[in-house]
Each structure stands twice: as structure tokens, then as C-alpha cells.
Amino acid sequence: MFYDVDFLCVLQHFIVAILQCNMTGRVIIVTGGSSGIGFEVCKYLAEGGNDVILACRSKEKGDEAVLRIKLLYPNALIQFIQVSVHTVFSIMLVLFFS
């Protein structure tokens, strides 16, 4: 996939700004947390003592991502919820159970 250099620059600044915010002690839902940027954000937030809900479509990938984070940070407060952001019902379940 090809991205414009300006888009990548804006994305990088956005991610840095989010990660510099004081999020300690909050419950945070990260969609797409099983890989890529979402996984890295989950790791960072879990390391900082936040209650992280890793939401993604694949149960296998979600469980694996949670296990990888817990191996790095045994005291991490992280859990997996299977969700498809394409369905309103699935989004409502995440909001209800978080």
C-alpha cells in the first residue's frame, strides 16, 4: 500500500501527541490492537498502568497479542474483546461491557 509522505508525517505527529498524553489509570479501548500500530499502542498503554481493552476481529490474533503483552509486562491490565467495527451491535457490546 502506498502512502503520501505528508500523510505519514501527520500520522507520526498524531501518534506521538497521543502517546505523550497522561493516560495513566484510564480504561482505553484500542481497535486493531492485534498487530501493527495498534499493537504498539496497546503495549505502551499497558506498560503505563492503564486498563487496556484490545479489540479486534480475530479471536486467535487478539488472544496472541494479549499473551505477548503479558509476557513483556506481567502486571499489565489488558483484556481482549472480539469486535467488528462494521456492525453497530458489536460496537454496542464493547461499550456496554467496558
C-alpha positions as CSV (number, residue, x, y, z in Angstrom):
1,M,0.0,0.0,0.0
2,F,1.4,3.4,-0.9
3,Y,1.0,6.4,1.4
4,D,1.8,10.0,0.7
5,V,4.8,11.3,2.6
6,D,2.8,14.2,4.1
7,F,0.2,11.7,5.3
8,L,2.8,9.6,7.1
9,C,4.3,12.7,8.7
10,V,0.9,13.8,10.0
11,L,0.2,10.3,11.3
12,Q,3.6,10.1,13.1
13,H,2.9,13.5,14.8
14,F,-0.6,12.4,15.8
15,I,0.7,9.1,17.3
16,V,3.5,11.0,19.2
17,A,1.0,13.5,20.6
18,I,-1.3,10.7,21.8
19,L,1.4,8.8,23.5
20,Q,2.7,11.9,25.3
21,C,-0.7,12.5,27.0
22,N,-1.0,11.4,30.6
23,M,-3.4,8.4,30.3
24,T,-2.4,6.6,33.5
25,G,-5.3,5.0,35.3
26,R,-7.8,5.1,32.5
27,V,-9.7,2.4,30.6
28,I,-8.7,2.6,27.0
29,I,-10.2,0.7,24.1
30,V,-7.8,0.1,21.1
31,T,-9.3,-1.2,17.9
32,G,-7.0,-3.1,15.7
33,G,-4.7,-3.9,18.6
34,S,-3.6,-7.3,17.5
35,S,-0.9,-6.0,15.1
36,G,1.0,-3.0,13.7
37,I,0.5,0.4,15.2
38,G,-2.5,-0.7,17.3
39,F,-0.4,-3.4,19.0
40,E,2.4,-1.0,19.7
41,V,-0.1,1.4,21.3
42,C,-1.5,-1.4,23.4
43,K,2.0,-2.3,24.6
44,Y,2.8,1.3,25.5
45,L,-0.5,1.9,27.3
46,A,-0.3,-1.4,29.2
47,E,3.2,-0.6,30.3
48,G,2.0,2.7,31.7
49,G,-0.5,1.1,34.1
50,N,-3.7,1.6,32.0
51,D,-6.6,-0.8,31.8
52,V,-6.4,-1.7,28.1
53,I,-9.1,-3.4,26.1
54,L,-7.6,-4.8,22.9
55,A,-10.4,-5.0,20.4
56,C,-10.1,-6.8,17.0
57,R,-12.0,-9.2,14.8
58,S,-9.8,-12.3,15.1
59,K,-10.0,-14.2,18.4
60,E,-6.8,-16.0,17.7
61,K,-4.8,-12.9,16.9
62,G,-6.3,-11.0,19.9
63,D,-5.5,-13.7,22.4
64,E,-2.0,-14.0,21.0
65,A,-1.4,-10.2,21.2
66,V,-2.7,-10.2,24.8
67,L,-0.3,-13.1,25.7
68,R,2.7,-11.3,24.1
69,I,2.0,-8.1,26.0
70,K,1.5,-10.1,29.3
71,L,4.8,-11.8,28.7
72,L,6.5,-8.4,28.4
73,Y,4.6,-6.8,31.3
74,P,3.2,-9.5,33.7
75,N,1.2,-6.9,35.7
76,A,-0.4,-5.5,32.6
77,L,-4.2,-4.9,32.9
78,I,-5.1,-5.9,29.4
79,Q,-8.0,-8.0,28.0
80,F,-9.3,-9.0,24.6
81,I,-12.8,-8.3,23.2
82,Q,-13.7,-9.7,19.8
83,V,-15.4,-6.9,17.8
84,S,-16.1,-5.9,14.2
85,V,-16.4,-2.1,13.9
86,H,-18.6,-2.6,10.8
87,T,-21.6,-3.7,12.9
88,V,-23.3,-1.4,15.3
89,F,-24.3,-4.3,17.6
90,S,-20.7,-5.3,18.1
91,I,-19.7,-1.7,19.0
92,M,-22.6,-1.5,21.5
93,L,-21.3,-4.7,23.2
94,V,-17.9,-3.3,23.6
95,L,-19.3,-0.1,25.1
96,F,-21.6,-2.0,27.4
97,F,-19.0,-4.4,28.8
98,S,-16.2,-1.9,29.2
